[in-house]
Amino acid sequence: MTDESIVHFKTARAGGKKLRPGRSPAPKVAPERVPRVARLMALAIHFDGLIRRGVVRDYADLARLGGITRARVTQIMNLLNLAPEIQERLLFLPGTEKGRDAVTEREMRVVCELVEWEGQRRMPAARLQFPSQ
């Protein structure tokens, strides 16, 4: 008579292995991380809405409530100076699985300095290193 059962090995402390009943659990896959510049773009849009609705008066109120400096609020809000299609691309950047984000806020600050949207669109590809979508 044969008795069949499904088992798997589980790594125990000190590198040992223990025999466990059942199938081995699916490997844990780290979820993709939303790029920081995408989160900051969304935050800038949210902050702008708060100011427009009169929930807060100005950047100083935002800074006080958020526990950050007024200068940092200004840096975040400057993302609103980007051309609409650039803002949209930032919001929909693919998640980062590991390592550094493909586009950083610091890189985008240089683009924000250009007042005209057409100039922003013509920025060198090195400044706008969006992953292919």
C-alpha positions in Angstrom: 0.0 0.0 0.0 1.3 3.4 -1.0 0.5 6.6 0.9 1.1 9.8 -1.1 1.2 13.3 0.3 2.5 16.7 -0.9 5.3 18.2 1.2 7.8 21.0 0.8 10.9 22.1 2.5 10.9 25.4 4.4 14.2 27.2 5.4 14.5 27.3 9.1 16.8 29.2 11.4 20.5 28.9 10.8 20.0 27.7 7.2 18.4 24.4 8.2 15.5 22.9 6.4 12.2 21.6 7.8 9.8 19.3 6.0 6.3 20.9 5.9 3.0 19.4 4.7 1.3 20.9 1.7 2.5 22.8 -1.4 5.2 25.4 -1.1 3.7 28.9 -0.8 4.0 31.2 -3.8 7.1 33.3 -3.6 6.5 36.8 -2.3 6.8 39.4 -5.0 7.5 43.0 -3.9 4.8 45.3 -5.1 5.8 48.0 -7.5 6.6 51.3 -5.9 4.9 54.5 -7.2 7.7 56.8 -8.3 8.3 59.7 -5.9 7.9 62.3 -8.6 4.4 60.9 -9.4 3.4 61.2 -5.8 4.7 64.7 -5.6 2.8 65.7 -8.8 -0.4 64.4 -7.3 0.4 66.2 -4.0 0.9 69.5 -5.9 -2.5 69.0 -7.6 -4.1 68.3 -4.2 -2.4 71.3 -2.6 -3.6 73.5 -5.4 -7.2 72.3 -4.9 -7.0 73.1 -1.1 -5.9 76.6 -1.9 -8.5 77.1 -4.6 -11.3 75.9 -2.3 -10.1 78.1 0.6 -9.3 75.3 2.9 -5.8 76.8 3.4 -4.8 80.4 2.6 -1.3 80.0 1.2 1.9 78.0 0.9 2.8 79.0 4.5 -0.3 77.3 5.8 0.5 74.2 3.7 4.0 74.2 5.1 2.8 74.5 8.7 0.2 71.7 8.3 2.7 69.4 6.5 5.6 70.0 8.8 7.8 71.1 5.9 9.4 74.4 4.9 7.8 77.0 2.7 10.6 76.5 0.2 9.8 72.8 -0.1 6.1 73.6 -0.7 7.2 76.0 -3.5 9.4 73.3 -5.0 6.4 70.8 -5.0 4.0 73.5 -6.3 6.4 74.4 -9.2 5.5 71.0 -10.7 2.2 72.7 -11.7 4.2 74.9 -14.1 4.9 71.9 -16.3 3.1 71.4 -19.6 -0.1 69.4 -19.1 1.1 66.4 -21.0 4.3 66.3 -19.0 2.2 66.4 -15.8 0.1 63.5 -17.1 3.1 61.5 -18.0 4.5 62.0 -14.5 1.3 60.9 -12.9 1.1 57.7 -15.0 4.8 56.7 -14.8 5.1 52.9 -14.4 5.9 51.6 -11.0 9.5 51.1 -9.9 10.2 47.4 -9.1 13.7 48.0 -7.6 16.4 50.5 -7.6 16.1 54.2 -8.5 13.1 55.9 -10.1 13.5 56.5 -13.9 12.6 60.2 -13.4 13.4 62.3 -10.4 11.9 65.5 -9.0 15.3 67.1 -9.1 15.5 66.5 -12.9 12.0 68.0 -13.3 13.0 71.2 -11.4 15.2 72.1 -14.4 12.2 71.7 -16.7 9.9 73.7 -14.4 12.3 76.7 -14.7 11.3 77.1 -18.4 8.1 79.3 -18.4 6.9 78.3 -21.9 5.5 74.9 -22.4 6.9 74.6 -25.9 10.4 75.0 -24.5 9.7 72.4 -21.9 8.6 70.0 -24.6 11.9 70.5 -26.5 14.1 69.8 -23.5 16.8 67.3 -24.3 15.8 63.7 -23.9 18.5 63.3 -21.1 16.3 65.6 -19.0 13.1 63.8 -19.7 14.1 60.2 -19.4 10.6 58.7 -19.4 10.5 54.9 -19.8 8.9 53.8 -23.0 5.2 53.2 -22.6 
